[in-house]
Amino acid sequence: MTRSSSSRFIRLISISAGETIDSLAIWLPAEKAVFTGNWAGAIHRALPNFYTPRGDRDRSIPGWLADCDKLLALEPELLITGHEQPIVGNAQIAADLGKVRAAVQFIHDHTLAGMVAGTDLPTIQQTLRLPAELEPRDGRCEPHWIARSVWEEYTGWFRHERTSELYAMPQSAVWPELVDMAGGAEKLAEKARAHLPAEPVKALHLIEMAVGVAPASRPVREVELAVYEALLEATGGRAFDLIGWLEGRIATTEAALAEAG
């Protein structure tokens, strides 16, 4: 505790598993007010970001759950975050944070149960369904991103799925041969288009190979643009970090098409 010039007690609390790894909460016990900033993310009642696509180190999911319990135990009457209006009343704060905590715990437990059962990460992610009562507010993080963070926090980067994970050569090194066997980049692009709009992620895997082999091909880039637009549509406007990434890829593809003439 430190004493300010007006004799107000202020307690600084380490909450190192949130939006950053060096966050502090400020607790004013007399006012029962806590300042958390963006510890739980920039959007109150949305899922926290434990990793951001713009690049950052993973934050700890079990650590965040412990931090949440630490803050809830204070029984604050006023919660001041990094954005929007303060949240007033202990019951409301407990309900809001409690719901987010329960959702993160559910994702953690679902992932851990899959790992114990020997289930691969893609299957764990694809079978993840939050119960209706735990559905969060629209935010910046997809639930299956948190599942990946849980997996990598416990196991690291080697998924024990393919021996090629242990070597420096990327899968893209064999793309030219695969594209050639598929009949060429433009032929593969048409195969990708055939998966739209029903399976845009499957289309994405194919078009990334085609673009990797023939980045100057206008027909290939046109399909690439259609794939990104389908993926953007599929977000439903919910995951802002994913939306931002896709919008960036659309802009890059449009620039490539302009250069192709």
Buried (B, 14 or more C-beta within 10 A) or exposed (E): EEEEEEEEEBBEBEBBBBBBEEBBBBBBBEEEBBBBBBBBBBBBBBBBBBBBBEEEEBBBBBBBBEBBEEBBEBEBBBBBBBEEEEBEEBEEBBEBBEBBBBBBBBBBEBBBEBBEEEEBBEEBBEEBEBEEEBEBBBBBBBBBBBBBBBBBBEEEEEEEEEEEEEEEEEEEEEBBEBBEEBEBBBBBBBBBBEBBEEEBEBBBEBBBBBBBBBEEBBBBBBBBBBBBBBBBEEBEEBBBBBBEBBEEBBEBBEEBBEEBE
